Amino acid sequence: MSLPLSSPKWLTNCAQILNSFICFIVFFIFDLLDAVFCVIYRILDKHIEGESSPCCCSKLEKQNKKLLNHEYDGESDSLYERKSIFREMGFLQFGRKQEDSNRKCGEIRPLNRWSDCGCESCLSWVNGGDYKLHFVVKEPVMEHCRGNYPSENVIFLHGFLCSSSFWTQTLFPCVSENVNNYYRLIAIDLLGFGKSPKPRDCSYTLKDHVEMIQKSVIQPLQLSSFHLVAHSMGCIVALSLAAKYPTCVKSITLVAPPYSSSESSDASLNAITKLAGKKLWPILSFGSAFMSWYEHLGRTLCLVYCRNHRIWEWILKFITRKRDLHFMTIDLTKHTHHSAWSSMHNVICGGAKFMDSYLEILTKARVRINVIQGDQDQVVPMECCRNIKLKAPNAEINVIPNADHSTVLLGREKEFSYSLEHTWESVDRSKLQ
């Protein structure tokens, strides 16, 4: 007796083969288009700005950085080692060696590329000379706290393509009376996002992000102790910051952390494959792959959407008949392609090789580590929070049912606030004992 052709196993195998074939074709086309746009932008940059902007399509660029004594420490291997059919063929190295070697070290460039938005809002960080991060402070309301440093400080760090609004528009209005009275809440726009500086000559490494937080927030506000709360990419920055100030950090809450183990020497490449693998579905995974693997296609998307954000915002307001757009829609354009591309690789992928050491430092310092993740998260795999537990056995893992990468906070602000307050109070009480 023969099995029917339409058996579930047979259908599953066929579907997997078909999906793999379609996936190969789609990303092959993207490889080709990215190579074509690499040449196009090289010509346009040369024509408009007088020199071609460096890109990560060729390993020659990394070699030239060494020759020109440029800073490249902290940059992710995923920038130059991403596999591409046309990169392996040497197509993207054509004509680059002589062109790149003629660039002068320290030569001053325009603050933004011609393909970036130059409106007053996007360049507001230029005014003031000494670049510092933009941040929002919610001061305690109790009389005895006014004019003095409050007993407790909390620093909030947002995720990729977001800003401090992720916290100020959601969590800040929902905190309890106790938090309003005794806690100073500080939400930061990370370097390259929101209203913070987006310098063109920055590599946006973990070191860059942490030093800017230190320079802009910790030192000016004289923070000797603080709690940390971070979402997505901000979790990696938060871990790096906490590892630098282990005696100052009272607790660290990581929401959907894109943690990748650093046991392998190819930690950065493993991270990009794990967190942004070339997949067509779900749509968020496809978007992550598109923006992580294709530098010039990503720049094209930013050219069309971010550079013309005022037009798109007007269109969306007209269609939705709304006076004000959702803050996450606005935040999607508040970056340059360079700041987003570099942060994606140098923080999320490049940070993979440091994560274990950061967790080891915090564990030894007995910093309270709290991890929160939704069980429907399609951006960060659930195994990330489980792996944190393996490296930091004392970490508390809280899995939120029916929540994804955003709704782990959005829509449940009150519950989230209560959870945070419980963590802070329990840590603060233990410190007093």
N, C-alpha and C positions, 0 to 999 in steps of 0.2 A: 504494500500500500504506500503510495507516494505522498509526500507532504505537499500541501497547497503552495503555489508560488507566492501567494499573498500572505505568507506567515509573517508575524511581527518582526522576527529576527531578520528575515530577508529584506523587508521594507526598511528596517533601521540601517542595515549595511548599505543599501542603495542610496538612502538619504545622506549617509555620511560621505560616501564616495562623490555624490553629486555636489554636496556642500564644499568638499575639499577642492573639487575641480573649479567651481565657480569662484571660490576664495582665491585660488591661484591666479585665475584670469584677471580678477578685479585688481589684486595687488600688483600683478605684473604690469597692468596698464598704469597704475599709480607710480610704479618704479620708472616707467618710461616717461610719463608726464613730468615727474619731479626732475628727471635728468634734463628734459627740454627746458623747463622753467629755470633750472640752474643756469643754463646758457643765456636765456632771455634776460634774467635779472643781472647777470654779469655785464651784459651789453648796456642795459638801461642804467645801472648804477654808474658805469664808466661814463656814459653820455651825460647824465644829469648831475652827478656829484664829482666827476673828475677822476674817480677811482672805483674799482669794484669792491663791494663790501665782502669781507671774508665769510665763507660759509663752511659747513662741516661735511661737505660731500667728498672731500679728499683728505687723505692722511697727510698730504703735503702741507696743509694748513697748520697742523699740529707741529710738524717739523720746522716750519717757518717761524712759529712762535718761539721755539727754542733758539733759533738762529738770531731772532730779533730781541731776545731776552724778555719776551712778554711773559706775564704771569699766567701760568696754566695749571698750577697746583689746585686741586679740588675739583677740576673739571672731570666730568664723567666719561668713562670709556665708551659709553653708548653714543656719544656725540660723533665719534669718528669710526667706530667699529660696527655700526649698524650694517647688517648685510643687505646688499642690493645687487641685483644682477648686473646693472650697468656700472656700479662702483667696482665690482670684481673684475669686469672687463677692462677697467682702466679708462672708460669713456669720460668720466667726470674729472680726470686728471689732465685732460688735454688742454694745453695752453695755460696752465695755472702756475707752473714753477717760476717762469720768468716774471710774470705779472705780479705775483704775490711777493716775490723777493725784492721788488722795487719799492714796496711800501716803506715809508720812513717810520721808525719807532718814535712814539710820542707825538706824532702829527695830530693836530687838533682837527676834529671832524665836527660837522653839524650835530646839534643835540639830538635830532631825530632824523630818521631816514625820510626820503621823499615819499615812501610808501606808508609812512605813519601819519596819523592825524596831527595837525599842527594848530588845532583850535585852542582858545584861551583856557578852556577847562582841562584839556589834556596836557598843556604845558604850564599849568599853574605852579608846579613844583620848581620851575626855573627861577622864579622870583625869590629873593632872599639870600642868594649866594651860597651859604653853607648848607648843603643838602641834608635834610633830616626827614625821617618818616612822619607821615601824617597819622595821628591817633586821636581817639575820642575818649574822654574821661568822664565817668559818672561818679561824682563825688558823694560821700555819705552826707546825710541830711541832719544828723544829730548835732546839736549845738557844740558839744564838747569836742567834736571832730573838726569843726570848721577852723581853718587857719592852722591846723596841725596835721601831721601825717596820720591817717587813720590806722587803726590797729592791724588791719589786714588789707592786702592789695591782691588783685586778680588780673592777670594778663591774658587776653584772648587773642588767638591767632587764627586767621581764616584759611580756607583751602584754595585750591587752584582756580584761577579766573573769578575770584571773589574779592571782597574787601571787608573792612570793619563793619559794614552794614549787615553782614551775615549775623552778627551778634547784636548790634545796636537796634536793629529793626525787629528782632525776634525775641531774644532773651532778656535784654535790658528792661523792657517794659513789664516783664512778667516775674521779676524777682520778688521775693518776699519783703515784708517790712523790715525784718531783721537785717537782710542784706543791704537794703536801702540805707539803713541807719549806720551800719558799722563797716561796710566794705567799699573800697574804692575800686571800681571796675574800669579797666583800661583795654580798649579794643584798638588794635593796630592794623594799619594798611601795610602789608609786607612790601619790601623793596620791589619795585616794578609793577605794582598793582594799585588800584584805587587812586587816591590823590597823592600817593608817595612818589618819590623820584623814580625815573625810569632812564638812568644814564645809558648811553649807547656803548661806552667803553667799559662796562661792568660785565663780569662773567656770571653773576648771580649764583655764586656757589653758596654752600651752607655757611662758610666763613663770612661771606659778604652780608648775608641776611642777619646772622647773629651779631656781627659788629655794628650794624645799623640799629638794631634794637637796643644794644648797649649804649650807643652814642645818643640815640634819640629819646629813649624812654628811661632806662634803668639809671643812668648817671644823672640826667637833669631832674628826675623825680626823686632821686636818692633812695631807691628801693633797696632795702636791706633784707627783705623777705617778701615772698609772693607765692601765690598759687598760679598754676598754668592750666589753661584750657585751650585745646586746639582741635581743628577739624581737618581731615584729609591731609593734603600736603603740609599744612601748618603743623601737623604732628611731628614731622621729621625735624622741622626748624625748632619746635618746642623741646624735643629730646636733646638736640644739640645745645640749645640754650641752657637747659637744665643740667646737662653734663658739665657745662662751664661754670655753673653756679650751684653745685649740689648742696652746699650748706645754706643757701638762701631759699631754695625751692621747698615749699611745704608739701605740695601735692601736684601731680600732673595728671590731667584728664585727657585722654586721647580718644577722639571721636572718629571712627572709621579710619584708623591709621594704615597707610599703605606700606606696611612693614615687610621687608624682604630680608631673609637671612644672609649674613655676610661670610658664611663659612667657605664659599668658593672664591677663587681668585678672580673669577669673572662675575663678581657680584652685580655690577652695574648692568651688564648684558643680560644676566638672569632676571634682574628686576624689570627691565623693559619688556622682556618676553612674558613674564608672569603677570605684570600689571597692565600691560598694553599690547598683548599679543595680537597678531593679525587675524582678527575675527570679524565676520559680517554681522553677527548678532550675539547679544542684544545691541541695540543702537548705541548705547553709551560706550560699550566696549569698542564698537566700530569707530566712534568718534575719538576715543583715546588712542587707538592705533593710528588713525589718520594723522592726528596732530603730533604724535610722538615719532613716527617713522619718516615723515615727509616734510622736510624743512621748507622747501620752496612752495609746495602746495599749501602748507599752513600759512606761509607769508601771503600767498594769493588770497586766501580766505580773509586774512586780516586786512588786506588792501581793500577788498570789496566791502567788508562789514564794519571793521573797526574805524577805518579812515573816514567812512561815510556814516558814522553812527548817528549823527544828527538827522540825516535824511531817513534812516531806518526807524529811528525813534518817532519821528513825525508820522511815518506811515503806520506804525503800530498803534500810536495814539488815535489816528484817524479810524483805523479798522476796529479797534476795541472800544472807541468812544470814551476812553479814559484820559483823565487829565494827567495822572501820574502813573508811570509804568512801575512794575514790580522791581524792587532793588536788584534782584539777580539778573534781570534783563539788562539793566544799566551796567552792572559790574562786568558783564561779558565783554564790553568794549574798552574797559579802563586798563589797558595794558598795551605794550607794543609787542610785535611778533618776537623781537629779540628777547625781551624780558620774560615772556611766557615760554618760549622755546628753551631758553637757557635754564630757567627755573625748573621746568619739567625734567630736564636731563640731569642737571647738576645737583638738584635737591632730591627729587623722587628716586631717580636711578643712581646718581652718584652717592647719595647718602646711604645706600644699602650697605656699603662696606664699613660704615661706622656704627650702624644701629646696635649691634651686639655689644660693642664696647660702651656705648652710651647707657644701655640698660644695665650693664655690669656696674658702672659707676653709680647709678641711681640706686641699685639694689644694695650696694655696700653702704651708701649714705642713708639707707632706710627711708628713701622718699616714697611716699604713697603713690602708687601707680594705678590708675583706674582706666579701664578700656571699655568703650561703648561702641557697639556696632549693630546695625540692623540686619536681620537674617535674610532680607531680600536685596541686599546690596549687590549691584551689578558692576560696580566700579572697582571695589576692593574685595578680593576673595575672603571668605570667612576664615580660611586657614591663617590669614595674617594675624588675627587676634589670638588664635590658638598658639601660633609660634611665639608670640610675645610671652605667653604664659610659660612656655618651655624655657625661655631665657631669663624670665623674671618670675619665679614661682610665687612670689607674694603679690603679684599683680592681680587685681580684681577684674574679672571679665563679666560684662553685663550685655547680653544679647537681647535686642528689642525685637519682638515678633512683629511681622508684617510691616517692617520699616526698611527703607532703602537708604542710599547714600545721603540724600537730603532730608527725607522725612524722619530720619533718626532724630532730628531736631524740629524741623518745620511741621507744625500741626500738633506738636506735643511739648510746647514750650514750658508749660507749667510743671509737667512731670520732670522734664529735663532740669529745670531750675531747682526743683526740690531735691533731685539726686545730687546736684552739684553742692547745694547748701549742706546736705547731710555729710558729704565728703569733707568739706572745709571745716565744719564745726567739729567733727570727730577728730580731725587732725589737730585743730587748734586746742581742743580740750586735752588731748594727749600731750601736747607740748607744755601745757601749764602744769601738768602733774609731775 
